[in-house]
Amino acid sequence: MFGHPLPESPWGTLLAVYFILIGISSGITLQLWWTRPRDSKAADSFEWYGGLVAAVALGIASIILIIDLGQPQRFFLMLTSFSNLGSPMAVGAKLLALKSGLLALYLFLLFKRRQAHAAGDSTSPVGATATLYRVVPVLLGISSFGLAVYPATLLSRTWISPMAMSPAASVIFLCTAMAAGAAIAVILAHVVPGLADQHFRARIVGTLVFLVAIQGLLFIFEGLALHGNVPALSSSLNEMISGRWSRTFWGLVVVAGLVVPLVTLVGFSRHRIAVIVGATGVLIGTGAARYLFFIVH
């Protein structure tokens, strides 16, 4: 399996962008599930804006997948057929559709609740509506977790991306998705007026710093695990850190995605522009990392 990969990949950059976008969408949902403002109205607003960003990312990812498949009916068959559950791509398409439906439902619920709050109605929902408010976020979190790691599962079943067969690939895909989601949350909290107070901003910046640090450690341990490993993995590592893709790795993943965020988020956490720059760097770095795991072979 690791011996002689073909020289050219049948999947292009478009599918790599698809993997980046579903990582962003999944990460936002997981971040909103993990960290919320204490005030219920602020939490609703935060989830509303974050959900809109996740929905846009999911929508673009769906369009990319349809374009990559070549024919819309192939995408429809992937969604409706249950004889293809052994295909990670088909399972991923089903997860994509499931999360899209759940996210649309939850955004509708948030819209109605925000309307009620604006009208001065603070009555808690009851019955089936209350159940939906409890159940839908949990299902969104589960589907988002699956979407965050499924690229590693898909790529590990092919010859085109030896890095996806590495020991920590699934964890790295999950961590990059969560870091991207935390970065979006930080940007929203510092850009949208009145969305978050100073205490909550500090909390999510701290969460982002934690995820960036974990991501850096994962890259180090992954490099150590791949060094001297089977030829395909060792060769991919060398291609990434000292070969054709080294500038992308060191410039975007390490400098833009790790060094700049740690400096700005830790050293200049009270400066709004510096924090936004750091969070943007995380988005660049996580996107580049997911791209490299896909493209390097």
C-alpha positions in Angstrom: 0.0 0.0 0.0 2.8 2.4 0.8 5.1 1.2 -1.9 4.7 2.9 -5.2 2.1 5.7 -5.4 1.1 6.9 -8.8 2.9 10.2 -9.8 -0.3 12.2 -10.3 -3.4 12.5 -8.2 -6.8 12.1 -9.8 -8.2 14.7 -7.3 -7.3 18.3 -7.8 -7.0 21.5 -5.7 -10.8 21.9 -5.8 -11.3 18.8 -3.5 -8.6 20.1 -1.2 -10.6 23.4 -0.8 -13.7 21.2 -0.1 -11.8 19.5 2.8 -10.7 22.9 4.1 -14.3 24.3 4.1 -15.9 21.4 5.8 -13.1 21.7 8.4 -14.1 25.3 9.0 -17.8 24.5 9.2 -17.3 21.6 11.5 -14.9 23.6 13.7 -17.3 26.5 14.1 -20.1 24.2 15.3 -17.8 22.4 17.7 -16.5 25.7 19.1 -20.0 27.0 19.6 -20.9 23.7 21.3 -17.8 24.0 23.6 -17.7 27.8 24.4 -20.8 29.9 24.8 -21.5 33.3 26.4 -23.2 33.0 29.8 -26.0 35.3 28.9 -28.6 33.5 26.9 -29.3 36.4 24.5 -25.6 36.8 23.8 -25.3 33.1 23.3 -28.1 33.1 20.8 -26.5 36.0 18.8 -23.1 34.3 18.9 -24.6 31.0 17.7 -26.6 32.8 15.0 -23.6 34.5 13.4 -21.4 31.5 13.8 -24.1 29.3 12.3 -24.4 31.6 9.3 -20.7 31.3 8.6 -20.9 27.5 9.0 -23.8 27.4 6.6 -22.0 29.5 4.0 -18.9 27.2 4.3 -21.1 24.1 4.0 -23.0 25.5 1.0 -19.7 26.3 -0.9 -18.4 22.8 0.0 -21.5 21.2 -1.3 -21.2 23.1 -4.6 -17.5 22.1 -4.9 -18.4 18.4 -4.3 -21.1 18.5 -7.0 -18.7 20.1 -9.5 -16.0 17.6 -8.6 -18.3 14.6 -9.2 -19.2 16.1 -12.6 -22.9 15.3 -12.5 -25.5 16.4 -9.9 -27.2 13.1 -10.1 -24.1 11.4 -8.8 -24.2 13.6 -5.7 -27.9 12.7 -5.3 -27.2 9.0 -5.6 -24.5 9.3 -2.9 -27.0 10.8 -0.6 -29.9 8.5 -1.3 -28.2 5.1 -1.8 -27.4 3.1 1.3 -25.6 0.4 -0.6 -22.4 2.5 -0.6 -21.8 2.8 3.2 -18.4 1.3 2.7 -17.3 4.4 0.7 -16.0 7.2 3.0 -16.8 9.7 0.3 -20.5 8.6 0.3 -20.6 8.6 4.1 -19.1 12.1 4.1 -21.7 13.3 1.6 -24.5 11.9 3.8 -22.9 13.7 6.9 -22.7 16.9 4.8 -26.4 16.6 4.0 -27.4 15.7 7.6 -25.4 18.6 9.0 -26.9 21.0 6.4 -30.4 20.0 7.4 -29.7 20.2 11.1 -28.0 23.5 10.8 -30.9 25.0 8.8 -33.3 23.8 11.4 -31.2 25.2 14.3 -30.8 28.6 12.5 -34.6 28.7 12.1 -35.0 28.0 15.8 -32.5 30.7 16.7 -34.2 33.2 14.4 -37.5 32.6 16.1 -36.0 32.8 19.6 -34.2 36.1 18.7 -37.4 37.5 17.4 -39.2 36.6 20.6 -36.4 38.2 22.7 -36.6 41.4 20.5 -40.3 41.5 21.2 -39.7 41.2 24.9 -40.9 37.7 25.2 -38.6 35.8 27.6 -40.8 32.7 27.9 -38.9 29.5 27.7 -40.0 27.1 25.0 -42.0 24.0 26.0 -42.9 20.7 24.5 -41.5 19.6 21.1 -39.8 23.0 20.6 -37.9 22.7 23.9 -36.8 19.2 22.9 -35.5 20.4 19.5 -33.5 23.1 21.3 -31.8 20.4 23.4 -31.4 17.6 20.7 -30.5 19.5 17.6 -27.2 21.0 19.0 -26.1 17.6 20.2 -26.8 16.1 16.7 -25.0 19.0 15.1 -22.0 18.4 17.3 -21.9 14.7 16.5 -22.2 15.2 12.8 -19.6 18.0 12.9 -17.1 15.7 14.7 -17.6 13.1 11.9 -17.1 15.7 9.2 -14.0 17.1 10.9 -12.2 13.7 10.8 -13.7 12.1 7.7 -11.1 13.5 5.2 -8.4 11.6 7.0 -10.5 8.4 6.8 -11.2 9.0 3.1 -7.7 9.8 2.1 -6.2 6.9 4.1 -8.2 4.5 1.9 -6.5 5.8 -1.2 -2.9 5.9 -2.5 -2.9 9.6 -3.3 -2.2 11.0 0.3 0.3 9.0 2.3 0.3 11.6 5.0 -3.4 10.7 5.7 -2.1 7.2 6.7 0.2 8.6 9.4 -0.4 7.9 13.1 -2.0 11.2 14.1 -3.8 12.2 10.9 -7.3 12.0 12.3 -6.3 13.9 15.4 -4.6 16.6 13.3 -7.7 17.0 11.1 -9.9 17.3 14.2 -7.5 19.8 15.8 -7.1 22.0 12.7 -10.9 22.0 12.3 -11.4 23.1 15.9 -8.7 25.7 15.7 -10.2 27.1 12.5 -13.6 27.3 14.3 -12.1 29.0 17.3 -10.4 31.5 15.0 -13.8 32.4 13.3 -15.3 32.7 16.8 -12.5 35.1 17.9 -12.9 37.2 14.7 -16.7 37.4 15.2 -16.4 38.4 18.8 -14.0 41.2 17.9 -15.7 42.4 14.7 -19.5 42.2 15.4 -20.5 45.1 17.7 -22.0 44.0 21.1 -21.6 40.3 20.3 -19.3 39.5 23.2 -18.1 41.2 26.4 -14.5 41.4 27.4 -14.6 38.4 29.6 -15.9 36.1 26.9 -13.4 37.5 24.4 -10.6 36.6 26.8 -12.1 33.1 27.1 -12.2 32.3 23.4 -8.8 33.8 22.8 -7.5 31.5 25.5 -9.2 28.6 23.8 -7.6 29.5 20.5 -4.2 29.8 22.1 -4.6 26.3 23.7 -5.7 24.8 20.3 -2.8 26.4 18.5 -0.3 25.1 21.1 -1.8 21.6 20.8 -1.6 21.8 17.1 2.1 22.7 17.2 2.8 19.8 19.5 0.9 17.4 17.2 3.0 18.6 14.2 6.2 17.9 16.2 5.2 14.4 17.3 3.9 13.6 13.9 7.3 14.6 12.4 9.1 12.5 14.9 6.8 9.5 14.2 7.2 9.8 10.4 11.0 10.3 10.4 12.6 7.0 9.4 9.1 5.4 9.0 8.1 3.4 5.9 9.5 5.0 2.7 6.3 6.6 1.5 5.6 8.4 4.8 9.2 9.4 5.3 9.4 10.7 1.7 6.2 12.7 2.2 7.6 14.3 5.3 10.8 15.3 3.5 8.8 16.7 0.6 6.8 18.8 3.1 9.6 20.1 5.3 12.6 20.4 2.9 11.3 19.7 -0.6 8.7 21.1 -3.0 6.2 22.1 -0.4 8.6 23.4 2.3 7.9 27.1 1.7 4.2 26.4 2.1 4.8 24.4 5.3 7.2 26.8 7.0 5.7 30.0 5.7 2.0 29.3 6.1 1.6 26.4 8.5 4.4 27.3 10.9 5.0 31.1 10.7 1.5 32.3 9.7 -0.4 29.5 11.5 1.6 29.0 14.7 4.3 31.7 15.4 2.2 34.8 14.5 -0.9 33.7 16.4 1.0 32.8 19.5 2.9 36.1 19.5 -0.2 38.3 18.8 -2.7 36.3 20.9 -0.5 36.0 23.9 1.6 39.2 23.7 -1.1 41.6 22.4 -4.3 40.0 23.6 -5.8 43.4 24.5 -5.2 44.9 21.1 -8.2 44.2 18.8 -6.3 44.4 15.5 -3.5 42.2 16.7 -6.0 39.5 17.9 -7.8 39.6 14.5 -4.5 39.2 12.7 -3.6 36.3 14.9 -6.9 34.5 14.4 -6.6 35.1 10.6 -3.2 33.5 10.8 -4.7 30.5 12.4 -7.2 30.2 9.5 -4.4 30.4 7.0 -2.3 27.9 8.9 -5.0 25.3 9.4 -6.1 25.6 5.8 -2.6 25.1 4.6 -2.1 22.1 6.9 -5.2 20.3 5.6 -4.2 21.2 2.1 -0.7 19.7 2.5 -2.1 16.5 4.1 -4.1 16.1 0.9 -1.7 17.2 -1.8 1.7 15.9 -0.6 2.5 12.4 -2.0 
